[in-house]
Amino acid sequence: MNWNKPYSEGGFSQVYEEMNLKLKKILQEELEKQNISGLLDLFGGNGNLSEGLSYKNRLCVDIYQNLKGEDFLNLNLYEDHALGKILKEIKKRELFVSHLILDPPRSGLRDLHYWLDQIKPKYVAYVSCDPHTMVRDLEKIQGYSIQKSLLFDFFPSTFHFESLIFLERKD
Ligand SMILES: C[S@@+](CC[C@H](N)C(=O)[O-])C[C@H]1O[C@@H](n2cnc3c(N)ncnc32)[C@H](O)[C@@H]1O
């Protein structure tokens, strides 16, 4: 094992595997209550959160470049035209996004409300390690209601935790 590699070499991975499995189990059970016709996994890394789900089509997006497989897309999701590029990909792949997972870094996804307005997923699972940016992003959303909210003690003995919020489109 080499402890001196740069952060995120080989792609992001969660630091606490037991808790990661718990998070995935709960996320999976909740999302699979409804048939998943199309799944968009933003800030998806190596597909950790969506890999166990039963879906017909998936698009997993991350800035990490060594992603393998046709259902992975390398994209900077903070660049100006990221949403437009995703919409084009969705159309090209004929992906009907019923479910959206997002798990951004601490900076969150400031324009999440635009993303939801354009992509229109019925179900959303937002995973966050920073409740401040998560609340900032959620406050601007319209047309969705919060179904469930959970905290995971991913970083014991620190004040950090992981949040998971499920949203459902109202119409
Ligand atoms: C908290 S991790 C979540 C990864 C994955 N969902 C998981 O459970 O392992 C955040 C992810 O965002 C990716 N990321 C960071 N900045 C990004 C950007 N500008 N555009 C796209 N992805 C980015 C990182 O590479 C990392 O995989």
PDBQT file of the ligand as one rigid body, heavy atoms in Angstrom, charges set to zero:
ROOT
HETATM    1  C1  LIG A 201     -18.255  12.715  -2.929  1.00  0.00    +0.000 C 
HETATM    2  S1  LIG A 201     -17.538  11.997  -4.374  1.00  0.00    +0.000 S 
HETATM    3  C2  LIG A 201     -18.801  10.857  -4.855  1.00  0.00    +0.000 C 
HETATM    4  C3  LIG A 201     -18.374   9.764  -5.790  1.00  0.00    +0.000 C 
HETATM    5  C4  LIG A 201     -19.349   8.583  -5.923  1.00  0.00    +0.000 C 
HETATM    6  N1  LIG A 201     -20.723   8.981  -5.965  1.00  0.00    +0.000 N 
HETATM    7  C5  LIG A 201     -19.116   7.555  -4.829  1.00  0.00    +0.000 C 
HETATM    8  O1  LIG A 201     -20.046   7.285  -4.056  1.00  0.00    +0.000 OA
HETATM    9  O2  LIG A 201     -18.015   6.993  -4.759  1.00  0.00    +0.000 OA
HETATM   10  C6  LIG A 201     -17.654  13.327  -5.492  1.00  0.00    +0.000 C 
HETATM   11  C7  LIG A 201     -17.253  12.995  -6.914  1.00  0.00    +0.000 C 
HETATM   12  O3  LIG A 201     -17.337  14.212  -7.665  1.00  0.00    +0.000 OA
HETATM   13  C8  LIG A 201     -16.322  14.175  -8.656  1.00  0.00    +0.000 C 
HETATM   14  N2  LIG A 201     -16.094  15.561  -9.089  1.00  0.00    +0.000 N 
HETATM   15  C9  LIG A 201     -15.428  16.538  -8.435  1.00  0.00    +0.000 A 
HETATM   16  N3  LIG A 201     -15.451  17.684  -9.151  1.00  0.00    +0.000 NA
HETATM   17  C10 LIG A 201     -16.162  17.409 -10.271  1.00  0.00    +0.000 A 
HETATM   18  C11 LIG A 201     -16.523  18.185 -11.410  1.00  0.00    +0.000 A 
HETATM   19  N4  LIG A 201     -16.143  19.460 -11.535  1.00  0.00    +0.000 N 
HETATM   20  N5  LIG A 201     -17.265  17.604 -12.380  1.00  0.00    +0.000 NA
HETATM   21  C12 LIG A 201     -17.639  16.299 -12.277  1.00  0.00    +0.000 A 
HETATM   22  N6  LIG A 201     -17.311  15.512 -11.226  1.00  0.00    +0.000 NA
HETATM   23  C13 LIG A 201     -16.578  16.059 -10.240  1.00  0.00    +0.000 A 
HETATM   24  C14 LIG A 201     -15.124  13.505  -7.983  1.00  0.00    +0.000 C 
HETATM   25  O4  LIG A 201     -14.251  12.944  -8.944  1.00  0.00    +0.000 OA
HETATM   26  C15 LIG A 201     -15.821  12.454  -7.110  1.00  0.00    +0.000 C 
HETATM   27  O5  LIG A 201     -15.888  11.216  -7.773  1.00  0.00    +0.000 OA
ENDROOT
TORSDOF 0
